[in-house]
Amino acid sequence: MTFSSEPPATAGGSSVSGAGPTGIPVIGLAHGSRHPRGAAAIEALMIAVGAAAGVPAHAAYLDLAQPDLGAVVASLAVEGHRRAVVVPLLFTVAFHATVDVPEAVAEAAEAHGVELVVTDILGTGDDVAAVLRGALDGAEVDGDADAVLFAVGSSRPEANAAVADLAARLAEGRRGEVRAAFGTCDPRVDHVLDGLTEPVALWPLFLADGLLLDPLRNVAAERGWTVVEPLGAQAAPLVLARYAAARDRAA
């Protein structure tokens, strides 16, 4: 297993040790969801990534959905690949990023003899903010409208603080406010509505639909809120950038 400080990755079918005939594959490693539309959005994201990068691209899941990372890596090994890049499809440095991902990567690499290069998570940086703004614009949300940035939430305060900071940066240049709320911890959506002008825009920090989002869709329908759709394939530039960083460091 190799982490992002030492990534020997390539793209576009270049000949690099460990690459198969079509270049070093990229695996988008998502948390996973029981939601019936959850996996479809991640698959669409990785199809877009593969088309843009010109390399095999696959989705894998830590939990609640299939295939898991081991199954994807096993299939790559059968195809003759000895190296792959894993992009954790996560927005915050929380338990999944610090525990689940390293454990899954180590297990899959050892079991199938494939070197796995782990990149940075998607995070909450300026590139993520730009993609979120594009999604808001695509939903035709007026700049005067207040918005709630809705994330899953974490038991780690620093992860939630990163989302709150992202909300503050998304508010810059807008007349409407942006406040962060979470699905599994405080503040919840109803806790941040005081002082906001309804109808608000519900702005999910999600790649795909999840069970936490469905009840809020119902609330939004009742109260006339606009729901910005999860990012899905719109997040392809984020995944590609982390894959390219691995390629560039190896050059």
URZI-V221629 format. One record per residue. OMEGA is omega in radians with two decimals (999 if undefined). Layout:
omega->OMEGA
omega->OMEGA
This chain:
omega->3.10
omega->3.12
omega->-2.86
omega->3.09
omega->-3.12
omega->-3.00
omega->3.10
omega->-3.01
omega->3.09
omega->3.11
omega->2.99
omega->3.06
omega->3.10
omega->3.14
omega->3.12
omega->-3.14
omega->-3.13
omega->-3.13
omega->2.98
omega->-3.06
omega->-3.11
omega->3.13
omega->-3.11
omega->-3.10
omega->3.02
omega->3.13
omega->3.01
omega->-3.07
omega->-3.11
omega->3.09
omega->-3.06
omega->-3.09
omega->3.01
omega->-3.10
omega->-3.08
omega->3.12
omega->-3.05
omega->-3.07
omega->-3.10
omega->-3.13
omega->3.11
omega->3.09
omega->3.13
omega->3.09
omega->-3.07
omega->3.02
omega->3.11
omega->3.12
omega->-3.12
omega->3.13
omega->-3.11
omega->-3.07
omega->-3.11
omega->3.11
omega->3.06
omega->-3.13
omega->-3.05
omega->2.99
omega->3.03
omega->-2.99
omega->3.10
omega->-3.01
omega->2.92
omega->3.14
omega->3.13
omega->0.10
omega->3.01
omega->-3.06
omega->-3.12
omega->-3.13
omega->3.13
omega->-3.13
omega->3.10
omega->-3.14
omega->3.09
omega->3.12
omega->3.12
omega->3.14
omega->3.09
omega->3.11
omega->3.09
omega->-3.11
omega->3.08
omega->3.10
omega->3.12
omega->3.08
omega->3.08
omega->-3.08
omega->-3.04
omega->-3.09
omega->-3.09
omega->3.09
omega->-3.13
omega->-2.99
omega->-3.09
omega->-3.10
omega->-3.02
omega->-3.09
omega->-3.03
omega->-3.10
omega->3.13
omega->-3.14
omega->-3.13
omega->-3.13
omega->-3.13
omega->-3.12
omega->-3.11
omega->-3.14
omega->-3.12
omega->-3.06
omega->-2.97
omega->3.05
omega->3.12
omega->3.08
omega->-3.10
omega->3.12
omega->-3.10
omega->3.13
omega->3.00
omega->3.00
omega->3.08
omega->3.03
omega->-3.11
omega->-3.07
omega->-3.06
omega->3.12
omega->3.06
omega->3.11
omega->-3.13
omega->3.12
omega->3.10
omega->3.10
omega->3.09
omega->3.11
omega->3.11
omega->3.10
omega->3.13
omega->3.09
omega->3.11
omega->3.08
omega->-3.12
omega->3.14
omega->3.09
omega->-3.04
omega->3.00
omega->-3.06
omega->3.06
omega->3.05
omega->-3.01
omega->3.13
omega->-3.14
omega->-3.09
omega->-3.05
omega->3.00
omega->-3.14
omega->-3.09
omega->-3.10
omega->3.08
omega->3.11
omega->3.10
omega->3.10
omega->3.10
omega->3.11
omega->3.09
omega->3.08
omega->3.11
omega->3.13
omega->3.12
omega->3.10
omega->3.12
omega->-3.11
omega->-3.14
omega->3.08
omega->3.03
omega->3.10
omega->3.10
omega->2.98
omega->3.12
omega->3.12
omega->3.03
omega->-2.98
omega->-3.13
omega->-3.05
omega->-3.13
omega->3.11
omega->-0.04
omega->3.05
omega->-3.08
omega->-3.10
omega->3.13
omega->-3.04
omega->-3.07
omega->-3.10
omega->-3.14
omega->3.06
omega->3.13
omega->3.09
omega->0.05
omega->3.10
omega->2.97
omega->3.05
omega->-2.92
omega->-3.02
omega->2.94
omega->-3.05
omega->2.96
omega->-3.04
omega->3.07
omega->3.10
omega->-3.09
omega->3.10
omega->-3.07
omega->-3.05
omega->3.13
omega->3.13
omega->3.02
omega->3.12
omega->3.09
omega->-3.13
omega->3.13
omega->-3.14
omega->-2.99
omega->3.07
omega->3.10
omega->2.94
omega->3.06
omega->3.03
omega->-3.07
omega->3.02
omega->-2.93
omega->3.13
omega->-3.07
omega->3.06
omega->3.14
omega->-3.12
omega->3.12
omega->3.12
omega->3.13
omega->3.14
omega->-3.14
omega->3.14
omega->3.05
omega->-3.14
omega->3.11
omega->3.08
omega->3.11
omega->-3.06
omega->3.13
omega->-3.13
omega->-3.05
omega->999
